Amino acid sequence: MDINDLRSIVTVVSLLTFLGIVWWAYGVKSNKQRFEEAANLPFSDPDEERGELGLAARNEQRKTS
């Protein structure tokens, strides 16, 4: 086995790893909702989420006292 055989093996393993990641990201339907939520995180409003959790009112009370 020379260096070219090793390079070929590493190339094939890298391609299979890449295809596995692509399949995991796009092929598994259960991940779709989770990935969509993660993609929209930069656009979410933290104050709105705190309001849903009841945290905004507590923070406003702390600011006034």
NORBEL-V174453 format. One line per field, one symbol per residue. ss: DSSP state (H for helix, E for strand, L for the rest). burial: 1 if it has 16 or more other ideal C-beta (glycine too) atoms within 10 Angstrom, else 0. Layout:
ss=???
burial=???
This chain:
ss=LLHHHHHHHHHHHHHHHHHHHHHHHHLLHHHHHHHHHHHLHHHLLHHHHHHHHLHHHHHHHHHHL
burial=00000000000000000000000000000000000000000000000000000000000000000
